[in-house]
Amino acid sequence: MSASAASVFLGDRRLDDRLRRTFDLAAARPHGTIPRKLIGRTPLVGASRMFNHPKVTHRQVLAAHRVSGLQRLEGFQGKALLLHDPTVLDDSGLDVEGLGQVGAGHGKGLYAHNRLMVLPATRDVVGLFHQILHRWVVSSDPASARGGAGG
C-alpha cells in the first residue's frame, strides 16, 4: 500500500507508516496470528500501539485494506473471487473488554465474518475486503435461549 493511500485513512504520517509496514509484514506471512506475522519485538509493539491509538479504528483499517487490494488489481485481466470466511477469534486467557462467548461456551472472544478477495488461477490472496465482528452474548432468559417465547 502506498503512503498516500494510508494517509487518506489515518491522517498521521507516523500511523500511516506503521500501517503500511504492518500490512507489508502481514502480507509476507499470510498465515497465523499477528505475533506470527510480525516477527520481533519492534514490529509487534509498533503494531499494537498503532491499533490501540485513538485515531485508528476498525473501519479505517478495513478501508485501507480495500484500497491496498484494489491497487494490486490495477490492470489485472482475469477472475477474482470474494470468499466468505467465518473465523473464531478466541482470546480466552487475555484481559480484554467487550468479548463474548466463543466455542462451546468455555472461551471468550469474537466471531469474525471475513470477505477475502482471491485470484483463483494462482490462489493468491489479494486482501481483506470486508469484515464483520460479532460478539455472542449469552442471555440468562431461558425463552431467548430457545429462540423466543414458545420457541
MODELLER restraints for C-alpha pairs under 7 A, 6 or more apart:
rsr = mdl.restraints
at = mdl.atoms
rsr.add(forms.Gaussian(group=physical.xy_distance, feature=features.Distance(at['CA:1:A'], at['CA:20:A']), mean=6.02, stdev=0.5))
rsr.add(forms.Gaussian(group=physical.xy_distance, feature=features.Distance(at['CA:1:A'], at['CA:68:A']), mean=4.88, stdev=0.5))
rsr.add(forms.Gaussian(group=physical.xy_distance, feature=features.Distance(at['CA:3:A'], at['CA:16:A']), mean=6.46, stdev=0.5))
rsr.add(forms.Gaussian(group=physical.xy_distance, feature=features.Distance(at['CA:3:A'], at['CA:17:A']), mean=6.66, stdev=0.5))
rsr.add(forms.Gaussian(group=physical.xy_distance, feature=features.Distance(at['CA:3:A'], at['CA:20:A']), mean=6.86, stdev=0.5))
rsr.add(forms.Gaussian(group=physical.xy_distance, feature=features.Distance(at['CA:6:A'], at['CA:16:A']), mean=5.16, stdev=0.5))
rsr.add(forms.Gaussian(group=physical.xy_distance, feature=features.Distance(at['CA:6:A'], at['CA:20:A']), mean=6.88, stdev=0.5))
rsr.add(forms.Gaussian(group=physical.xy_distance, feature=features.Distance(at['CA:6:A'], at['CA:64:A']), mean=6.09, stdev=0.5))
rsr.add(forms.Gaussian(group=physical.xy_distance, feature=features.Distance(at['CA:7:A'], at['CA:13:A']), mean=6.68, stdev=0.5))
rsr.add(forms.Gaussian(group=physical.xy_distance, feature=features.Distance(at['CA:7:A'], at['CA:16:A']), mean=5.44, stdev=0.5))
rsr.add(forms.Gaussian(group=physical.xy_distance, feature=features.Distance(at['CA:9:A'], at['CA:60:A']), mean=5.57, stdev=0.5))
rsr.add(forms.Gaussian(group=physical.xy_distance, feature=features.Distance(at['CA:9:A'], at['CA:64:A']), mean=6.55, stdev=0.5))
rsr.add(forms.Gaussian(group=physical.xy_distance, feature=features.Distance(at['CA:10:A'], at['CA:16:A']), mean=6.16, stdev=0.5))
rsr.add(forms.Gaussian(group=physical.xy_distance, feature=features.Distance(at['CA:10:A'], at['CA:55:A']), mean=6.70, stdev=0.5))
rsr.add(forms.Gaussian(group=physical.xy_distance, feature=features.Distance(at['CA:10:A'], at['CA:56:A']), mean=6.50, stdev=0.5))
rsr.add(forms.Gaussian(group=physical.xy_distance, feature=features.Distance(at['CA:15:A'], at['CA:50:A']), mean=6.26, stdev=0.5))
rsr.add(forms.Gaussian(group=physical.xy_distance, feature=features.Distance(at['CA:18:A'], at['CA:46:A']), mean=6.96, stdev=0.5))
rsr.add(forms.Gaussian(group=physical.xy_distance, feature=features.Distance(at['CA:18:A'], at['CA:47:A']), mean=6.76, stdev=0.5))
rsr.add(forms.Gaussian(group=physical.xy_distance, feature=features.Distance(at['CA:18:A'], at['CA:50:A']), mean=6.98, stdev=0.5))
rsr.add(forms.Gaussian(group=physical.xy_distance, feature=features.Distance(at['CA:22:A'], at['CA:47:A']), mean=6.43, stdev=0.5))
rsr.add(forms.Gaussian(group=physical.xy_distance, feature=features.Distance(at['CA:25:A'], at['CA:37:A']), mean=6.42, stdev=0.5))
rsr.add(forms.Gaussian(group=physical.xy_distance, feature=features.Distance(at['CA:25:A'], at['CA:38:A']), mean=6.11, stdev=0.5))
rsr.add(forms.Gaussian(group=physical.xy_distance, feature=features.Distance(at['CA:26:A'], at['CA:37:A']), mean=5.08, stdev=0.5))
rsr.add(forms.Gaussian(group=physical.xy_distance, feature=features.Distance(at['CA:26:A'], at['CA:38:A']), mean=6.59, stdev=0.5))
rsr.add(forms.Gaussian(group=physical.xy_distance, feature=features.Distance(at['CA:29:A'], at['CA:37:A']), mean=5.26, stdev=0.5))
rsr.add(forms.Gaussian(group=physical.xy_distance, feature=features.Distance(at['CA:35:A'], at['CA:44:A']), mean=6.47, stdev=0.5))
rsr.add(forms.Gaussian(group=physical.xy_distance, feature=features.Distance(at['CA:38:A'], at['CA:44:A']), mean=5.50, stdev=0.5))
rsr.add(forms.Gaussian(group=physical.xy_distance, feature=features.Distance(at['CA:50:A'], at['CA:56:A']), mean=6.93, stdev=0.5))
rsr.add(forms.Gaussian(group=physical.xy_distance, feature=features.Distance(at['CA:62:A'], at['CA:129:A']), mean=6.96, stdev=0.5))
rsr.add(forms.Gaussian(group=physical.xy_distance, feature=features.Distance(at['CA:62:A'], at['CA:130:A']), mean=6.55, stdev=0.5))
rsr.add(forms.Gaussian(group=physical.xy_distance, feature=features.Distance(at['CA:65:A'], at['CA:127:A']), mean=6.47, stdev=0.5))
rsr.add(forms.Gaussian(group=physical.xy_distance, feature=features.Distance(at['CA:65:A'], at['CA:128:A']), mean=5.94, stdev=0.5))
rsr.add(forms.Gaussian(group=physical.xy_distance, feature=features.Distance(at['CA:65:A'], at['CA:129:A']), mean=6.56, stdev=0.5))
rsr.add(forms.Gaussian(group=physical.xy_distance, feature=features.Distance(at['CA:66:A'], at['CA:128:A']), mean=6.54, stdev=0.5))
rsr.add(forms.Gaussian(group=physical.xy_distance, feature=features.Distance(at['CA:66:A'], at['CA:129:A']), mean=5.02, stdev=0.5))
rsr.add(forms.Gaussian(group=physical.xy_distance, feature=features.Distance(at['CA:69:A'], at['CA:126:A']), mean=5.42, stdev=0.5))
rsr.add(forms.Gaussian(group=physical.xy_distance, feature=features.Distance(at['CA:69:A'], at['CA:127:A']), mean=5.22, stdev=0.5))
rsr.add(forms.Gaussian(group=physical.xy_distance, feature=features.Distance(at['CA:79:A'], at['CA:119:A']), mean=6.46, stdev=0.5))
rsr.add(forms.Gaussian(group=physical.xy_distance, feature=features.Distance(at['CA:79:A'], at['CA:120:A']), mean=6.99, stdev=0.5))
rsr.add(forms.Gaussian(group=physical.xy_distance, feature=features.Distance(at['CA:80:A'], at['CA:117:A']), mean=6.51, stdev=0.5))
rsr.add(forms.Gaussian(group=physical.xy_distance, feature=features.Distance(at['CA:80:A'], at['CA:118:A']), mean=5.67, stdev=0.5))
rsr.add(forms.Gaussian(group=physical.xy_distance, feature=features.Distance(at['CA:80:A'], at['CA:119:A']), mean=4.70, stdev=0.5))
rsr.add(forms.Gaussian(group=physical.xy_distance, feature=features.Distance(at['CA:80:A'], at['CA:120:A']), mean=6.48, stdev=0.5))
rsr.add(forms.Gaussian(group=physical.xy_distance, feature=features.Distance(at['CA:81:A'], at['CA:117:A']), mean=5.48, stdev=0.5))
rsr.add(forms.Gaussian(group=physical.xy_distance, feature=features.Distance(at['CA:81:A'], at['CA:118:A']), mean=5.23, stdev=0.5))
rsr.add(forms.Gaussian(group=physical.xy_distance, feature=features.Distance(at['CA:81:A'], at['CA:119:A']), mean=6.31, stdev=0.5))
rsr.add(forms.Gaussian(group=physical.xy_distance, feature=features.Distance(at['CA:81:A'], at['CA:120:A']), mean=6.92, stdev=0.5))
rsr.add(forms.Gaussian(group=physical.xy_distance, feature=features.Distance(at['CA:82:A'], at['CA:115:A']), mean=6.07, stdev=0.5))
rsr.add(forms.Gaussian(group=physical.xy_distance, feature=features.Distance(at['CA:82:A'], at['CA:116:A']), mean=5.44, stdev=0.5))
rsr.add(forms.Gaussian(group=physical.xy_distance, feature=features.Distance(at['CA:82:A'], at['CA:117:A']), mean=4.51, stdev=0.5))
rsr.add(forms.Gaussian(group=physical.xy_distance, feature=features.Distance(at['CA:82:A'], at['CA:118:A']), mean=6.43, stdev=0.5))
rsr.add(forms.Gaussian(group=physical.xy_distance, feature=features.Distance(at['CA:83:A'], at['CA:115:A']), mean=5.48, stdev=0.5))
rsr.add(forms.Gaussian(group=physical.xy_distance, feature=features.Distance(at['CA:83:A'], at['CA:116:A']), mean=5.16, stdev=0.5))
rsr.add(forms.Gaussian(group=physical.xy_distance, feature=features.Distance(at['CA:83:A'], at['CA:117:A']), mean=6.28, stdev=0.5))
rsr.add(forms.Gaussian(group=physical.xy_distance, feature=features.Distance(at['CA:84:A'], at['CA:113:A']), mean=6.89, stdev=0.5))
rsr.add(forms.Gaussian(group=physical.xy_distance, feature=features.Distance(at['CA:84:A'], at['CA:114:A']), mean=5.62, stdev=0.5))
rsr.add(forms.Gaussian(group=physical.xy_distance, feature=features.Distance(at['CA:84:A'], at['CA:115:A']), mean=4.63, stdev=0.5))
rsr.add(forms.Gaussian(group=physical.xy_distance, feature=features.Distance(at['CA:84:A'], at['CA:116:A']), mean=6.47, stdev=0.5))
rsr.add(forms.Gaussian(group=physical.xy_distance, feature=features.Distance(at['CA:85:A'], at['CA:113:A']), mean=5.82, stdev=0.5))
rsr.add(forms.Gaussian(group=physical.xy_distance, feature=features.Distance(at['CA:85:A'], at['CA:114:A']), mean=4.99, stdev=0.5))
rsr.add(forms.Gaussian(group=physical.xy_distance, feature=features.Distance(at['CA:85:A'], at['CA:115:A']), mean=6.31, stdev=0.5))
rsr.add(forms.Gaussian(group=physical.xy_distance, feature=features.Distance(at['CA:86:A'], at['CA:112:A']), mean=5.71, stdev=0.5))
rsr.add(forms.Gaussian(group=physical.xy_distance, feature=features.Distance(at['CA:86:A'], at['CA:113:A']), mean=4.43, stdev=0.5))
rsr.add(forms.Gaussian(group=physical.xy_distance, feature=features.Distance(at['CA:86:A'], at['CA:114:A']), mean=6.07, stdev=0.5))
rsr.add(forms.Gaussian(group=physical.xy_distance, feature=features.Distance(at['CA:87:A'], at['CA:111:A']), mean=5.85, stdev=0.5))
rsr.add(forms.Gaussian(group=physical.xy_distance, feature=features.Distance(at['CA:87:A'], at['CA:112:A']), mean=5.10, stdev=0.5))
rsr.add(forms.Gaussian(group=physical.xy_distance, feature=features.Distance(at['CA:87:A'], at['CA:113:A']), mean=6.33, stdev=0.5))
rsr.add(forms.Gaussian(group=physical.xy_distance, feature=features.Distance(at['CA:88:A'], at['CA:110:A']), mean=6.20, stdev=0.5))
rsr.add(forms.Gaussian(group=physical.xy_distance, feature=features.Distance(at['CA:88:A'], at['CA:111:A']), mean=4.70, stdev=0.5))
rsr.add(forms.Gaussian(group=physical.xy_distance, feature=features.Distance(at['CA:88:A'], at['CA:112:A']), mean=6.25, stdev=0.5))
rsr.add(forms.Gaussian(group=physical.xy_distance, feature=features.Distance(at['CA:89:A'], at['CA:109:A']), mean=5.47, stdev=0.5))
rsr.add(forms.Gaussian(group=physical.xy_distance, feature=features.Distance(at['CA:89:A'], at['CA:110:A']), mean=5.11, stdev=0.5))
rsr.add(forms.Gaussian(group=physical.xy_distance, feature=features.Distance(at['CA:89:A'], at['CA:111:A']), mean=5.84, stdev=0.5))
rsr.add(forms.Gaussian(group=physical.xy_distance, feature=features.Distance(at['CA:89:A'], at['CA:112:A']), mean=6.86, stdev=0.5))
rsr.add(forms.Gaussian(group=physical.xy_distance, feature=features.Distance(at['CA:90:A'], at['CA:102:A']), mean=6.72, stdev=0.5))
rsr.add(forms.Gaussian(group=physical.xy_distance, feature=features.Distance(at['CA:90:A'], at['CA:107:A']), mean=6.71, stdev=0.5))
rsr.add(forms.Gaussian(group=physical.xy_distance, feature=features.Distance(at['CA:90:A'], at['CA:108:A']), mean=5.98, stdev=0.5))
rsr.add(forms.Gaussian(group=physical.xy_distance, feature=features.Distance(at['CA:90:A'], at['CA:109:A']), mean=4.61, stdev=0.5))
rsr.add(forms.Gaussian(group=physical.xy_distance, feature=features.Distance(at['CA:90:A'], at['CA:110:A']), mean=6.67, stdev=0.5))
rsr.add(forms.Gaussian(group=physical.xy_distance, feature=features.Distance(at['CA:91:A'], at['CA:108:A']), mean=5.75, stdev=0.5))
rsr.add(forms.Gaussian(group=physical.xy_distance, feature=features.Distance(at['CA:91:A'], at['CA:109:A']), mean=4.80, stdev=0.5))
rsr.add(forms.Gaussian(group=physical.xy_distance, feature=features.Distance(at['CA:92:A'], at['CA:107:A']), mean=5.26, stdev=0.5))
rsr.add(forms.Gaussian(group=physical.xy_distance, feature=features.Distance(at['CA:92:A'], at['CA:108:A']), mean=4.91, stdev=0.5))
rsr.add(forms.Gaussian(group=physical.xy_distance, feature=features.Distance(at['CA:92:A'], at['CA:109:A']), mean=6.53, stdev=0.5))
rsr.add(forms.Gaussian(group=physical.xy_distance, feature=features.Distance(at['CA:99:A'], at['CA:108:A']), mean=5.91, stdev=0.5))
rsr.add(forms.Gaussian(group=physical.xy_distance, feature=features.Distance(at['CA:99:A'], at['CA:109:A']), mean=4.78, stdev=0.5))
rsr.add(forms.Gaussian(group=physical.xy_distance, feature=features.Distance(at['CA:99:A'], at['CA:110:A']), mean=6.05, stdev=0.5))
rsr.add(forms.Gaussian(group=physical.xy_distance, feature=features.Distance(at['CA:99:A'], at['CA:135:A']), mean=6.21, stdev=0.5))
rsr.add(forms.Gaussian(group=physical.xy_distance, feature=features.Distance(at['CA:100:A'], at['CA:108:A']), mean=5.36, stdev=0.5))
rsr.add(forms.Gaussian(group=physical.xy_distance, feature=features.Distance(at['CA:100:A'], at['CA:109:A']), mean=5.35, stdev=0.5))
rsr.add(forms.Gaussian(group=physical.xy_distance, feature=features.Distance(at['CA:100:A'], at['CA:110:A']), mean=6.04, stdev=0.5))
rsr.add(forms.Gaussian(group=physical.xy_distance, feature=features.Distance(at['CA:100:A'], at['CA:135:A']), mean=4.82, stdev=0.5))
rsr.add(forms.Gaussian(group=physical.xy_distance, feature=features.Distance(at['CA:100:A'], at['CA:136:A']), mean=4.84, stdev=0.5))
rsr.add(forms.Gaussian(group=physical.xy_distance, feature=features.Distance(at['CA:100:A'], at['CA:137:A']), mean=5.51, stdev=0.5))
rsr.add(forms.Gaussian(group=physical.xy_distance, feature=features.Distance(at['CA:101:A'], at['CA:107:A']), mean=5.86, stdev=0.5))
rsr.add(forms.Gaussian(group=physical.xy_distance, feature=features.Distance(at['CA:101:A'], at['CA:108:A']), mean=4.62, stdev=0.5))
rsr.add(forms.Gaussian(group=physical.xy_distance, feature=features.Distance(at['CA:101:A'], at['CA:109:A']), mean=6.18, stdev=0.5))
rsr.add(forms.Gaussian(group=physical.xy_distance, feature=features.Distance(at['CA:101:A'], at['CA:136:A']), mean=5.42, stdev=0.5))
rsr.add(forms.Gaussian(group=physical.xy_distance, feature=features.Distance(at['CA:101:A'], at['CA:137:A']), mean=6.39, stdev=0.5))
rsr.add(forms.Gaussian(group=physical.xy_distance, feature=features.Distance(at['CA:102:A'], at['CA:108:A']), mean=5.18, stdev=0.5))
rsr.add(forms.Gaussian(group=physical.xy_distance, feature=features.Distance(at['CA:102:A'], at['CA:109:A']), mean=5.78, stdev=0.5))
rsr.add(forms.Gaussian(group=physical.xy_distance, feature=features.Distance(at['CA:102:A'], at['CA:110:A']), mean=6.65, stdev=0.5))
rsr.add(forms.Gaussian(group=physical.xy_distance, feature=features.Distance(at['CA:110:A'], at['CA:133:A']), mean=6.46, stdev=0.5))
rsr.add(forms.Gaussian(group=physical.xy_distance, feature=features.Distance(at['CA:110:A'], at['CA:134:A']), mean=5.72, stdev=0.5))
rsr.add(forms.Gaussian(group=physical.xy_distance, feature=features.Distance(at['CA:110:A'], at['CA:135:A']), mean=5.11, stdev=0.5))
rsr.add(forms.Gaussian(group=physical.xy_distance, feature=features.Distance(at['CA:111:A'], at['CA:133:A']), mean=5.77, stdev=0.5))
rsr.add(forms.Gaussian(group=physical.xy_distance, feature=features.Distance(at['CA:111:A'], at['CA:134:A']), mean=5.05, stdev=0.5))
rsr.add(forms.Gaussian(group=physical.xy_distance, feature=features.Distance(at['CA:111:A'], at['CA:135:A']), mean=6.44, stdev=0.5))
rsr.add(forms.Gaussian(group=physical.xy_distance, feature=features.Distance(at['CA:112:A'], at['CA:131:A']), mean=6.52, stdev=0.5))
rsr.add(forms.Gaussian(group=physical.xy_distance, feature=features.Distance(at['CA:112:A'], at['CA:132:A']), mean=5.66, stdev=0.5))
rsr.add(forms.Gaussian(group=physical.xy_distance, feature=features.Distance(at['CA:112:A'], at['CA:133:A']), mean=4.60, stdev=0.5))
rsr.add(forms.Gaussian(group=physical.xy_distance, feature=features.Distance(at['CA:112:A'], at['CA:134:A']), mean=6.26, stdev=0.5))
rsr.add(forms.Gaussian(group=physical.xy_distance, feature=features.Distance(at['CA:113:A'], at['CA:131:A']), mean=5.48, stdev=0.5))
rsr.add(forms.Gaussian(group=physical.xy_distance, feature=features.Distance(at['CA:113:A'], at['CA:132:A']), mean=5.12, stdev=0.5))
rsr.add(forms.Gaussian(group=physical.xy_distance, feature=features.Distance(at['CA:113:A'], at['CA:133:A']), mean=6.51, stdev=0.5))
rsr.add(forms.Gaussian(group=physical.xy_distance, feature=features.Distance(at['CA:114:A'], at['CA:130:A']), mean=5.89, stdev=0.5))
rsr.add(forms.Gaussian(group=physical.xy_distance, feature=features.Distance(at['CA:114:A'], at['CA:131:A']), mean=4.48, stdev=0.5))
rsr.add(forms.Gaussian(group=physical.xy_distance, feature=features.Distance(at['CA:114:A'], at['CA:132:A']), mean=6.68, stdev=0.5))
rsr.add(forms.Gaussian(group=physical.xy_distance, feature=features.Distance(at['CA:115:A'], at['CA:128:A']), mean=6.04, stdev=0.5))
rsr.add(forms.Gaussian(group=physical.xy_distance, feature=features.Distance(at['CA:115:A'], at['CA:129:A']), mean=5.53, stdev=0.5))
rsr.add(forms.Gaussian(group=physical.xy_distance, feature=features.Distance(at['CA:115:A'], at['CA:130:A']), mean=5.01, stdev=0.5))
rsr.add(forms.Gaussian(group=physical.xy_distance, feature=features.Distance(at['CA:115:A'], at['CA:131:A']), mean=6.18, stdev=0.5))
rsr.add(forms.Gaussian(group=physical.xy_distance, feature=features.Distance(at['CA:116:A'], at['CA:127:A']), mean=5.75, stdev=0.5))
rsr.add(forms.Gaussian(group=physical.xy_distance, feature=features.Distance(at['CA:116:A'], at['CA:128:A']), mean=4.61, stdev=0.5))
rsr.add(forms.Gaussian(group=physical.xy_distance, feature=features.Distance(at['CA:116:A'], at['CA:129:A']), mean=5.67, stdev=0.5))
rsr.add(forms.Gaussian(group=physical.xy_distance, feature=features.Distance(at['CA:117:A'], at['CA:125:A']), mean=6.01, stdev=0.5))
rsr.add(forms.Gaussian(group=physical.xy_distance, feature=features.Distance(at['CA:117:A'], at['CA:126:A']), mean=5.29, stdev=0.5))
rsr.add(forms.Gaussian(group=physical.xy_distance, feature=features.Distance(at['CA:117:A'], at['CA:127:A']), mean=5.55, stdev=0.5))
rsr.add(forms.Gaussian(group=physical.xy_distance, feature=features.Distance(at['CA:117:A'], at['CA:128:A']), mean=6.45, stdev=0.5))
rsr.add(forms.Gaussian(group=physical.xy_distance, feature=features.Distance(at['CA:117:A'], at['CA:129:A']), mean=6.62, stdev=0.5))
rsr.add(forms.Gaussian(group=physical.xy_distance, feature=features.Distance(at['CA:118:A'], at['CA:124:A']), mean=5.64, stdev=0.5))
rsr.add(forms.Gaussian(group=physical.xy_distance, feature=features.Distance(at['CA:118:A'], at['CA:125:A']), mean=4.43, stdev=0.5))
rsr.add(forms.Gaussian(group=physical.xy_distance, feature=features.Distance(at['CA:118:A'], at['CA:126:A']), mean=5.49, stdev=0.5))
rsr.add(forms.Gaussian(group=physical.xy_distance, feature=features.Distance(at['CA:119:A'], at['CA:125:A']), mean=6.50, stdev=0.5))
rsr.add(forms.Gaussian(group=physical.xy_distance, feature=features.Distance(at['CA:139:A'], at['CA:145:A']), mean=6.71, stdev=0.5))
rsr.add(forms.Gaussian(group=physical.xy_distance, feature=features.Distance(at['CA:143:A'], at['CA:149:A']), mean=5.19, stdev=0.5))
